[in-house]
Amino acid sequence: MISEVINLLRTARIDLLNEKRAQADVEQLLTAAGIAYEREVRLTESDIVDFLVEGIGLELKLKGVRKKEIYRQLCRYARHPRVDSLLLASNLTMGLPAQIEGKDAFFVRLGEDWL
């Protein structure tokens, strides 16, 4: 499933100017592809992952957010039992380790394959 979601995000045109619109675009992509998901899943009182797709915690981040903050957020998500793996989709240039808190972590750079 992770490969399918990654390929979908890599090739899709997603609004990269506004995070809420980007989330709406991703929601439309998942729905059109017939991929079941939950939106804005509350993992803890203060942590809400943008999408949960068969155990994949999918988080969208656009420019303007510090990379260290994103990583710390992903660490918190990874500690939750409903999250089996993490997928960060962003227009930032950023890398992730192969695992975060023992869970597989993936990164997709949005807009990269549009050219």
N, C-alpha and C positions, 0 to 999 in steps of 0.2 A: 504494500500500500504506500509506503514512503516514497518509492520511486515514482509511482503514479502521481502523487501530489507534487513532488518536486518538478517533474516534467510539465505538469499543468501550470505551475507558477512561473516556470522559466519562460514559457512561450506566450503567456497571456499579457495583454495590455492592461495594466492596473494603474489607476490614478495614484500618482506618487506625490501629489501636492498636499493631500489631506488624508490622515490616517483612517478616519471614519469612512471616507469614500473608498479607500483601498480595502478596508474590511468588507464593505458592501460588494465590491468587485470580486473579492475572493469567495464570498458567500455565493454569488451568482455562478462562479466557475464550478464550485463544488456541487451545487445543485444541478447544473447543466450536465455535469459528468456523472451524475447519479451516485455521488459519494456521500455517505451518511456522515453527519457531523453534529456537534453541539456548539453553539455560539456563546461567547462570553461566559465560560464555565468558572464558577467560583470554587477555587481550590482551598483557600483559607479565607478568613475574614477580610484580609487585605490583598490577596492575590487572585486575579482573574485572568485566565489565559484566553486569548482571542478565539481560538477554535480548539476543539478536541475531536480528532478524527481517528477512530479506532485506537485509542491510546497514545496517539501522536499529539503532543502539545504544540500547536502551531501559533506562533506569535509574530505579528507584523510590527516593524519599527521603521519609521522614516527619519530622515535627517533631523537633527536638532536634539537628539538624545545621546547622552554620553555612553560610550561603549562599555565602560566598567559597570554602569548602572544596568545596562541590558544583561550583561553576564551575571550579575548578582540576582537579577530577577529570574533568569533561566535556572540558576542554582536552586532557588526557592521552589520553582515549579517542579524540578526534577525530584525533589524530596517527597512529592505527593504520590500516593499509591496509584492514582488513576492515570498518571503520566508514565508511559513506558519508554517513550523517546521524545526528543525535542526537535522542532524544525523552526528556525528563525528565518523569516523572509524580510528582506530589507533592501533599501537603496544605498545603504552605507557600505563602504569597503571594510570588511571585517572578517576575521576568521574565528572559528570555534575549535576547541579540542574535539577529538573523536567521541569522547564521553564527558558528561557532566554528572557528577554525583552517581556514577556507575550506569548512567543511561546514555544510549547512543544519541549524539547531537549532530544535526545537519544544518547547513546554511545555504540559502538561495539568494543570490543577488538579483533583485527585481529590475527588469528593464534591460538586462545585459544582452539578451538574445534578440532584442527588437531591431537591432541594426543590421 
